[in-house]
């Protein structure tokens, strides 16, 4: 068990369901990011939040005018910590 904790982990294609409202998405995103970054084996996290004129696949960080949505505010806040 001890050896498996030394293997690097990348969390990729992180997204939060669009069935939740934007504020709930932000809450869940913050929880996922904090848990991921606090794990000693996690070397990186990649979000899956591609901007598209017709809307994002699930969760957007910004609107079409590049203004932060609640999830974008969470990312900016965590980057400042």
Rosetta constraint file for C-alpha pairs under 8 A:
AtomPair CA 1 CA 5 HARMONIC 7.04 0.50
AtomPair CA 2 CA 6 HARMONIC 7.38 0.50
AtomPair CA 3 CA 7 HARMONIC 7.40 0.50
AtomPair CA 5 CA 40 HARMONIC 7.94 0.50
AtomPair CA 5 CA 41 HARMONIC 6.24 0.50
AtomPair CA 6 CA 41 HARMONIC 6.26 0.50
AtomPair CA 7 CA 41 HARMONIC 6.36 0.50
AtomPair CA 8 CA 41 HARMONIC 5.06 0.50
AtomPair CA 8 CA 42 HARMONIC 5.96 0.50
AtomPair CA 8 CA 43 HARMONIC 6.03 0.50
AtomPair CA 9 CA 41 HARMONIC 5.63 0.50
AtomPair CA 9 CA 42 HARMONIC 4.57 0.50
AtomPair CA 9 CA 43 HARMONIC 5.82 0.50
AtomPair CA 9 CA 44 HARMONIC 7.28 0.50
AtomPair CA 10 CA 42 HARMONIC 5.72 0.50
AtomPair CA 10 CA 43 HARMONIC 5.73 0.50
AtomPair CA 10 CA 44 HARMONIC 5.00 0.50
AtomPair CA 10 CA 45 HARMONIC 5.79 0.50
AtomPair CA 10 CA 46 HARMONIC 7.81 0.50
AtomPair CA 11 CA 36 HARMONIC 7.46 0.50
AtomPair CA 11 CA 42 HARMONIC 7.30 0.50
AtomPair CA 11 CA 44 HARMONIC 6.39 0.50
AtomPair CA 11 CA 45 HARMONIC 4.69 0.50
AtomPair CA 11 CA 46 HARMONIC 6.26 0.50
AtomPair CA 12 CA 45 HARMONIC 5.76 0.50
AtomPair CA 12 CA 46 HARMONIC 4.67 0.50
AtomPair CA 12 CA 47 HARMONIC 6.44 0.50
AtomPair CA 12 CA 48 HARMONIC 7.59 0.50
AtomPair CA 13 CA 46 HARMONIC 5.76 0.50
AtomPair CA 13 CA 47 HARMONIC 5.12 0.50
AtomPair CA 13 CA 48 HARMONIC 4.46 0.50
AtomPair CA 14 CA 45 HARMONIC 7.66 0.50
AtomPair CA 14 CA 46 HARMONIC 6.29 0.50
AtomPair CA 14 CA 47 HARMONIC 4.55 0.50
AtomPair CA 14 CA 48 HARMONIC 5.34 0.50
AtomPair CA 15 CA 29 HARMONIC 7.78 0.50
AtomPair CA 15 CA 47 HARMONIC 6.28 0.50
AtomPair CA 15 CA 48 HARMONIC 5.48 0.50
AtomPair CA 15 CA 49 HARMONIC 6.74 0.50
AtomPair CA 15 CA 58 HARMONIC 6.55 0.50
AtomPair CA 15 CA 59 HARMONIC 6.06 0.50
AtomPair CA 16 CA 25 HARMONIC 5.83 0.50
AtomPair CA 16 CA 28 HARMONIC 7.20 0.50
AtomPair CA 16 CA 29 HARMONIC 6.69 0.50
AtomPair CA 16 CA 58 HARMONIC 6.32 0.50
AtomPair CA 16 CA 59 HARMONIC 5.63 0.50
AtomPair CA 17 CA 25 HARMONIC 7.19 0.50
AtomPair CA 17 CA 58 HARMONIC 5.42 0.50
AtomPair CA 17 CA 59 HARMONIC 6.55 0.50
AtomPair CA 18 CA 22 HARMONIC 7.89 0.50
AtomPair CA 18 CA 25 HARMONIC 7.63 0.50
AtomPair CA 18 CA 58 HARMONIC 4.74 0.50
AtomPair CA 18 CA 59 HARMONIC 5.91 0.50
AtomPair CA 20 CA 24 HARMONIC 5.89 0.50
AtomPair CA 20 CA 25 HARMONIC 6.02 0.50
AtomPair CA 21 CA 25 HARMONIC 6.23 0.50
AtomPair CA 22 CA 26 HARMONIC 6.30 0.50
AtomPair CA 22 CA 59 HARMONIC 7.95 0.50
AtomPair CA 22 CA 69 HARMONIC 7.39 0.50
AtomPair CA 22 CA 70 HARMONIC 6.26 0.50
AtomPair CA 22 CA 71 HARMONIC 7.17 0.50
AtomPair CA 23 CA 27 HARMONIC 6.43 0.50
AtomPair CA 23 CA 70 HARMONIC 5.90 0.50
AtomPair CA 23 CA 71 HARMONIC 7.50 0.50
AtomPair CA 24 CA 28 HARMONIC 6.28 0.50
AtomPair CA 25 CA 29 HARMONIC 5.97 0.50
AtomPair CA 25 CA 59 HARMONIC 7.24 0.50
AtomPair CA 25 CA 70 HARMONIC 7.87 0.50
AtomPair CA 25 CA 71 HARMONIC 6.56 0.50
AtomPair CA 26 CA 30 HARMONIC 6.12 0.50
AtomPair CA 26 CA 70 HARMONIC 5.52 0.50
AtomPair CA 26 CA 71 HARMONIC 4.24 0.50
AtomPair CA 26 CA 72 HARMONIC 7.89 0.50
AtomPair CA 26 CA 74 HARMONIC 6.36 0.50
AtomPair CA 27 CA 31 HARMONIC 6.41 0.50
AtomPair CA 27 CA 71 HARMONIC 7.87 0.50
AtomPair CA 28 CA 32 HARMONIC 6.21 0.50
AtomPair CA 29 CA 33 HARMONIC 6.07 0.50
AtomPair CA 29 CA 71 HARMONIC 6.86 0.50
AtomPair CA 29 CA 74 HARMONIC 7.67 0.50
AtomPair CA 30 CA 34 HARMONIC 5.98 0.50
AtomPair CA 30 CA 74 HARMONIC 6.25 0.50
AtomPair CA 30 CA 75 HARMONIC 7.66 0.50
AtomPair CA 31 CA 35 HARMONIC 6.09 0.50
AtomPair CA 32 CA 36 HARMONIC 6.01 0.50
AtomPair CA 33 CA 37 HARMONIC 6.01 0.50
AtomPair CA 33 CA 45 HARMONIC 7.80 0.50
AtomPair CA 34 CA 38 HARMONIC 5.99 0.50
AtomPair CA 35 CA 39 HARMONIC 6.47 0.50
AtomPair CA 36 CA 42 HARMONIC 6.35 0.50
AtomPair CA 36 CA 45 HARMONIC 7.47 0.50
AtomPair CA 37 CA 42 HARMONIC 6.38 0.50
AtomPair CA 37 CA 44 HARMONIC 7.72 0.50
AtomPair CA 37 CA 45 HARMONIC 7.92 0.50
AtomPair CA 38 CA 42 HARMONIC 7.87 0.50
AtomPair CA 49 CA 56 HARMONIC 6.43 0.50
AtomPair CA 49 CA 57 HARMONIC 7.14 0.50
AtomPair CA 49 CA 58 HARMONIC 7.28 0.50
AtomPair CA 49 CA 59 HARMONIC 5.88 0.50
AtomPair CA 49 CA 60 HARMONIC 5.41 0.50
AtomPair CA 49 CA 61 HARMONIC 6.72 0.50
AtomPair CA 50 CA 56 HARMONIC 6.01 0.50
AtomPair CA 50 CA 57 HARMONIC 7.27 0.50
AtomPair CA 50 CA 60 HARMONIC 7.28 0.50
AtomPair CA 51 CA 55 HARMONIC 6.66 0.50
AtomPair CA 51 CA 56 HARMONIC 5.44 0.50
AtomPair CA 51 CA 60 HARMONIC 6.85 0.50
AtomPair CA 51 CA 62 HARMONIC 7.84 0.50
AtomPair CA 51 CA 64 HARMONIC 7.53 0.50
AtomPair CA 52 CA 56 HARMONIC 5.58 0.50
AtomPair CA 52 CA 64 HARMONIC 7.83 0.50
AtomPair CA 53 CA 64 HARMONIC 6.63 0.50
AtomPair CA 55 CA 60 HARMONIC 7.70 0.50
AtomPair CA 55 CA 64 HARMONIC 7.98 0.50
AtomPair CA 56 CA 60 HARMONIC 5.54 0.50
AtomPair CA 59 CA 71 HARMONIC 7.86 0.50
AtomPair CA 60 CA 69 HARMONIC 7.17 0.50
AtomPair CA 60 CA 71 HARMONIC 7.10 0.50
AtomPair CA 60 CA 72 HARMONIC 7.60 0.50
AtomPair CA 61 CA 68 HARMONIC 5.96 0.50
AtomPair CA 61 CA 69 HARMONIC 5.48 0.50
AtomPair CA 61 CA 70 HARMONIC 7.24 0.50
AtomPair CA 61 CA 71 HARMONIC 5.18 0.50
AtomPair CA 61 CA 72 HARMONIC 4.09 0.50
AtomPair CA 61 CA 73 HARMONIC 7.76 0.50
AtomPair CA 62 CA 66 HARMONIC 5.02 0.50
AtomPair CA 62 CA 67 HARMONIC 5.13 0.50
AtomPair CA 62 CA 68 HARMONIC 4.29 0.50
AtomPair CA 62 CA 69 HARMONIC 4.96 0.50
AtomPair CA 62 CA 71 HARMONIC 7.93 0.50
AtomPair CA 62 CA 72 HARMONIC 6.07 0.50
AtomPair CA 63 CA 67 HARMONIC 5.50 0.50
AtomPair CA 63 CA 68 HARMONIC 6.54 0.50
AtomPair CA 63 CA 69 HARMONIC 6.48 0.50
AtomPair CA 68 CA 72 HARMONIC 4.93 0.50
AtomPair CA 68 CA 73 HARMONIC 5.97 0.50
AtomPair CA 69 CA 73 HARMONIC 6.38 0.50
AtomPair CA 70 CA 74 HARMONIC 6.41 0.50
AtomPair CA 71 CA 75 HARMONIC 6.47 0.50
AtomPair CA 72 CA 76 HARMONIC 6.23 0.50
AtomPair CA 73 CA 77 HARMONIC 6.03 0.50
AtomPair CA 74 CA 78 HARMONIC 6.16 0.50
AtomPair CA 75 CA 79 HARMONIC 6.15 0.50
AtomPair CA 76 CA 80 HARMONIC 6.48 0.50
AtomPair CA 77 CA 81 HARMONIC 6.71 0.50
